[in-house]
Amino acid sequence: MADHYATLGVQRDASPEEIKRAYRRLARELHPDSNPDPEASERFKDVGHAYEVLSDPHKRRNYDMFGDERAGGAADFADFGGISDLFSTFFGGMGGQRTHTGPQRGADVLTEVEITLVEASMGATRDVDLETLAECPDCNGSGAAPGTHPSRCSDCGGTGEARQVRRTVFGDMMTATTCPRCSGTGRVIASPCKNCRGTGRVRVTETLTVNIPAGIEDGARLRVTGRGHTGSQGGRAGDLYVSVYVAPHEVFQRAGSDLGCEVSVPMTIAALGGKIAIPTLDGEEQVDVKPGTQSGEVVRLKGRGMPLIGSGRRGELIALLKVETPAQLTREQAELLERFAQMRGEEAEARGFLDRIKEAFS
């Protein structure tokens, strides 16, 4: 059995966020759309399964304890999905077992896109390439060759189930299994459509433009109804889910609808007061700094953060001020600072530093 932690390349004590980051990195690297190598496709499946286990606290706990996500001794009803599934496991099915002979909903499709923080603040569009199962145009989804039609299965009478009575210690019990002739569909296709080989669906590739709303957060998932795989036997199509990842920004950190950044303040402006430029997503904004400003003080700019989806409001921009000490001084600047220190009675403390500065110019 594969080690799920090794598959994702994380330690056994990895945090949920570390597991999530590792999965994203590997999923992008191994996804069949970007890596056609057959081995990469198999690894992509392994990575997806490992993440499914380790991202679920219950499954991860069982995996850590027993070595497999489904281990843990006696099975409970939740593992079987209900009492009917429990009987199905031991007796091959009974009246509670259901077969799907009518229209079936199509499977959902999952894809992902990456945007910048600026795009997340303004809203964006992305074109995504999709490979889905669509209704076969030759047979209109019936699976039968043009001019022919599917017929009802004579073995199961169209129910999709093969029923029989079995004698058990509990008495006579009726079991129902999938009809082997029609595979549970209740229909038999004598002349399959050559285009779709009797499945009623064909694989198509299309490009879909997805609108991403302003204010979306990293990891959010958008749903586009009806753009997944087409259902079988006339069933409705599944949905498309688009996971949106927001790339880190070189200046801003995000916390919900608020943004944070560090801003350097020259020592003279911090002491005397003045104006500084604070970056925002809309451009720089001039802000007054009061005399005597210290490192660690913050400036809050309301309405300069991220939009709140559907509200028309924006969060705050929180600027952490960092007083900048000059790294290089001219002789005149050093002498002026020394005189300033003398005036403040700080000469004894400052002399050693200022003497070294003077020596550097001699």
JONOR-V613681 format. One record per residue. N is the residue number from 1. RES is the residue in one letter. SS is DSSP state (2 for helix, 1 for strand, 0 for the rest). NEAR is the number of other C-alpha atoms within 8 Angstrom. D_CENTER is the distance of its C-alpha to the mean C-alpha in Angstrom with 2 decimals. Layout:
# JONOR-V613681
N;RES;SS;NEAR;D_CENTER / N;RES;SS;NEAR;D_CENTER
This chain:
# JONOR-V613681
1;M;0;2;26.58 / 2;A;0;5;23.84 / 3;D;0;6;22.72 / 4;H;2;11;18.99 / 5;Y;2;10;19.06 / 6;A;2;9;20.91 / 7;T;2;10;18.60 / 8;L;2;13;15.68 / 9;G;0;7;18.37 / 10;V;0;10;18.17 / 11;Q;0;7;21.01 / 12;R;0;5;21.65 / 13;D;0;4;21.45 / 14;A;0;8;18.04 / 15;S;0;6;16.16 / 16;P;2;7;12.85 / 17;E;2;6;11.44 / 18;E;2;9;13.26 / 19;I;2;14;12.00 / 20;K;2;10;8.29 / 21;R;2;8;9.59 / 22;A;2;11;11.83 / 23;Y;2;12;9.55 / 24;R;2;8;7.60 / 25;R;2;8;11.22 / 26;L;2;11;12.77 / 27;A;2;11;10.57 / 28;R;2;8;11.43 / 29;E;2;8;14.93 / 30;L;2;12;15.68 / 31;H;0;11;14.20 / 32;P;0;10;17.44 / 33;D;0;5;17.15 / 34;S;0;8;17.54 / 35;N;0;10;19.54 / 36;P;0;8;22.28 / 37;D;0;7;23.70 / 38;P;2;6;24.16 / 39;E;2;6;23.62 / 40;A;2;12;20.20 / 41;S;2;13;19.36 / 42;E;2;8;20.62 / 43;R;2;9;18.76 / 44;F;2;13;15.47 / 45;K;2;8;16.38 / 46;D;2;9;17.42 / 47;V;2;14;14.28 / 48;G;2;10;12.27 / 49;H;2;8;15.07 / 50;A;2;12;15.24 / 51;Y;2;13;11.67 / 52;E;2;8;12.42 / 53;V;2;12;15.56 / 54;L;2;11;14.79 / 55;S;0;10;11.84 / 56;D;0;8;14.36 / 57;P;2;7;17.22 / 58;H;2;6;19.87 / 59;K;2;11;19.16 / 60;R;2;12;18.87 / 61;R;2;9;22.16 / 62;N;2;14;23.89 / 63;Y;2;13;22.78 / 64;D;2;8;24.11 / 65;M;2;7;27.29 / 66;F;2;9;28.14 / 67;G;0;8;26.41 / 68;D;0;8;24.57 / 69;E;0;11;21.95 / 70;R;0;7;24.58 / 71;A;0;9;27.56 / 72;G;0;8;29.45 / 73;G;0;4;32.91 / 74;A;0;4;33.92 / 75;A;0;7;31.47 / 76;D;0;6;30.90 / 77;F;2;9;30.66 / 78;A;2;6;26.94 / 79;D;2;7;26.41 / 80;F;2;10;28.56 / 81;G;0;9;27.07 / 82;G;0;9;30.48 / 83;I;2;8;34.19 / 84;S;2;11;34.53 / 85;D;2;11;32.06 / 86;L;2;11;34.02 / 87;F;2;11;37.23 / 88;S;2;11;35.65 / 89;T;2;8;34.83 / 90;F;2;7;38.45 / 91;F;2;8;40.46 / 92;G;0;10;38.57 / 93;G;0;16;37.68 / 94;M;0;13;39.75 / 95;G;0;8;40.07 / 96;G;0;6;36.67 / 97;Q;0;10;34.85 / 98;R;0;5;33.47 / 99;T;0;9;33.36 / 100;H;0;9;31.72 / 101;T;0;10;34.55 / 102;G;0;6;33.54 / 103;P;0;11;30.79 / 104;Q;1;11;27.31 / 105;R;0;11;24.05 / 106;G;0;13;21.98 / 107;A;0;11;18.72 / 108;D;0;10;15.39 / 109;V;1;12;13.56 / 110;L;1;8;9.89 / 111;T;1;9;9.28 / 112;E;1;8;7.36 / 113;V;1;10;9.33 / 114;E;1;8;10.10 / 115;I;1;11;12.62 / 116;T;0;10;15.04 / 117;L;2;10;15.77 / 118;V;2;7;18.87 / 119;E;2;10;17.19 / 120;A;2;16;14.92 / 121;S;2;11;18.30 / 122;M;2;9;20.13 / 123;G;0;12;17.81 / 124;A;1;11;17.33 / 125;T;1;8;17.43 / 126;R;1;9;15.91 / 127;D;1;8;17.55 / 128;V;1;10;15.52 / 129;D;1;8;17.61 / 130;L;1;8;17.48 / 131;E;1;8;19.58 / 132;T;1;11;20.45 / 133;L;1;11;23.46 / 134;A;1;10;25.85 / 135;E;1;10;29.25 / 136;C;0;13;31.96 / 137;P;0;6;34.27 / 138;D;0;9;37.33 / 139;C;0;12;37.41 / 140;N;0;9;35.35 / 141;G;0;14;33.15 / 142;S;0;11;36.10 / 143;G;0;17;36.00 / 144;A;1;15;39.76 / 145;A;0;13;41.68 / 146;P;0;7;42.84 / 147;G;0;4;45.93 / 148;T;0;7;45.13 / 149;H;0;8;43.26 / 150;P;0;11;41.73 / 151;S;1;8;44.17 / 152;R;1;9;43.86 / 153;C;0;13;43.68 / 154;S;0;6;47.18 / 155;D;0;8;46.17 / 156;C;0;11;43.96 / 157;G;0;9;45.33 / 158;G;0;12;41.96 / 159;T;0;10;40.33 / 160;G;0;18;38.23 / 161;E;1;12;39.57 / 162;A;1;11;42.34 / 163;R;1;8;44.07 / 164;Q;1;7;46.61 / 165;V;1;8;48.40 / 166;R;1;8;48.26 / 167;R;1;8;50.62 / 168;T;1;7;48.96 / 169;V;0;4;50.18 / 170;F;0;6;48.90 / 171;G;1;6;50.99 / 172;D;1;8;50.30 / 173;M;1;10;46.63 / 174;M;1;11;45.27 / 175;T;1;13;42.29 / 176;A;1;13;40.18 / 177;T;1;9;38.37 / 178;T;1;10;36.74 / 179;C;0;13;39.51 / 180;P;0;7;39.82 / 181;R;0;8;41.37 / 182;C;0;11;38.80 / 183;S;0;9;35.77 / 184;G;0;14;35.40 / 185;T;0;11;35.29 / 186;G;0;16;38.89 / 187;R;1;11;39.67 / 188;V;1;10;41.39 / 189;I;0;11;41.20 / 190;A;0;7;44.45 / 191;S;0;7;43.69 / 192;P;1;10;40.01 / 193;C;0;14;38.72 / 194;K;0;7;38.81 / 195;N;0;7;35.85 / 196;C;0;11;33.30 / 197;R;0;9;35.45 / 198;G;0;12;35.67 / 199;T;0;10;32.00 / 200;G;0;17;32.15 / 201;R;1;13;28.96 / 202;V;1;11;28.39 / 203;R;1;8;25.46 / 204;V;1;8;24.95 / 205;T;1;8;22.92 / 206;E;1;7;22.28 / 207;T;1;8;20.64 / 208;L;1;8;19.07 / 209;T;1;8;18.74 / 210;V;1;8;15.85 / 211;N;1;8;16.70 / 212;I;1;10;14.28 / 213;P;0;10;16.01 / 214;A;0;13;17.35 / 215;G;0;13;15.91 / 216;I;0;11;12.25 / 217;E;0;10;10.24 / 218;D;0;7;7.57 / 219;G;0;8;4.08 / 220;A;0;9;6.35 / 221;R;1;8;6.76 / 222;L;1;8;10.19 / 223;R;1;8;12.69 / 224;V;1;9;15.60 / 225;T;0;8;18.30 / 226;G;0;9;20.38 / 227;R;0;10;18.72 / 228;G;0;15;17.75 / 229;H;0;14;20.47 / 230;T;0;16;23.93 / 231;G;0;14;25.39 / 232;S;1;14;28.44 / 233;Q;0;10;31.96 / 234;G;0;8;31.13 / 235;G;0;11;28.07 / 236;R;0;12;25.60 / 237;A;0;13;22.58 / 238;G;0;16;19.08 / 239;D;0;14;16.27 / 240;L;1;14;13.70 / 241;Y;1;12;10.08 / 242;V;1;12;8.40 / 243;S;1;12;4.78 / 244;V;1;14;6.34 / 245;Y;1;12;6.56 / 246;V;1;12;9.99 / 247;A;0;8;12.30 / 248;P;0;7;14.66 / 249;H;0;8;18.00 / 250;E;0;4;21.29 / 251;V;0;6;23.06 / 252;F;0;8;20.95 / 253;Q;1;9;18.84 / 254;R;1;8;16.91 / 255;A;1;7;17.28 / 256;G;0;7;16.24 / 257;S;0;13;18.67 / 258;D;1;12;20.84 / 259;L;1;16;21.12 / 260;G;1;12;23.16 / 261;C;1;11;25.17 / 262;E;1;9;28.33 / 263;V;1;9;31.50 / 264;S;1;8;34.62 / 265;V;1;11;37.92 / 266;P;1;10;41.24 / 267;M;2;10;43.63 / 268;T;2;7;46.31 / 269;I;2;12;44.12 / 270;A;2;16;42.85 / 271;A;2;9;46.53 / 272;L;2;9;48.12 / 273;G;0;13;45.35 / 274;G;1;10;44.20 / 275;K;1;9;41.29 / 276;I;1;9;38.06 / 277;A;1;8;35.28 / 278;I;1;10;31.82 / 279;P;0;7;28.91 / 280;T;0;9;26.70 / 281;L;0;7;24.21 / 282;D;0;5;27.31 / 283;G;0;6;29.65 / 284;E;0;8;31.91 / 285;E;1;8;33.68 / 286;Q;1;8;37.03 / 287;V;1;8;37.34 / 288;D;1;8;40.52 / 289;V;1;11;40.67 / 290;K;0;9;43.45 / 291;P;0;10;46.07 / 292;G;0;8;45.41 / 293;T;0;11;41.61 / 294;Q;0;9;40.20 / 295;S;0;7;37.12 / 296;G;0;7;34.33 / 297;E;0;9;35.22 / 298;V;1;8;32.57 / 299;V;1;8;32.77 / 300;R;1;8;30.71 / 301;L;1;8;30.26 / 302;K;1;9;29.44 / 303;G;1;9;27.52 / 304;R;1;13;26.18 / 305;G;1;13;22.65 / 306;M;1;13;19.61 / 307;P;1;13;20.25 / 308;L;0;12;19.65 / 309;I;0;9;18.25 / 310;G;0;4;21.26 / 311;S;0;6;23.73 / 312;G;0;7;25.14 / 313;R;0;7;25.16 / 314;R;1;12;23.68 / 315;G;1;14;23.28 / 316;E;1;14;25.41 / 317;L;1;15;25.61 / 318;I;1;12;26.93 / 319;A;1;12;28.92 / 320;L;1;12;30.13 / 321;L;1;14;33.57 / 322;K;1;12;34.73 / 323;V;1;12;38.48 / 324;E;1;8;39.24 / 325;T;0;6;42.37 / 326;P;0;7;44.19 / 327;A;0;4;44.15 / 328;Q;0;4;47.31 / 329;L;0;9;50.47 / 330;T;0;6;53.67 / 331;R;2;9;57.01 / 332;E;2;7;57.65 / 333;Q;2;8;54.28 / 334;A;2;12;54.92 / 335;E;2;8;58.39 / 336;L;2;8;57.13 / 337;L;2;8;54.59 / 338;E;2;12;57.41 / 339;R;2;8;59.59 / 340;F;2;8;56.76 / 341;A;2;11;56.39 / 342;Q;2;9;60.16 / 343;M;2;7;60.16 / 344;R;0;7;57.53 / 345;G;0;7;59.35 / 346;E;0;9;56.59 / 347;E;2;10;58.83 / 348;A;2;7;59.16 / 349;E;2;6;55.45 / 350;A;2;10;54.71 / 351;R;2;9;57.73 / 352;G;2;8;56.38 / 353;F;2;7;53.31 / 354;L;2;10;55.38 / 355;D;2;8;58.05 / 356;R;2;8;55.56 / 357;I;2;11;54.42 / 358;K;2;10;58.06 / 359;E;2;7;58.70 / 360;A;2;6;55.88 / 361;F;2;6;57.79 / 362;S;0;4;61.24
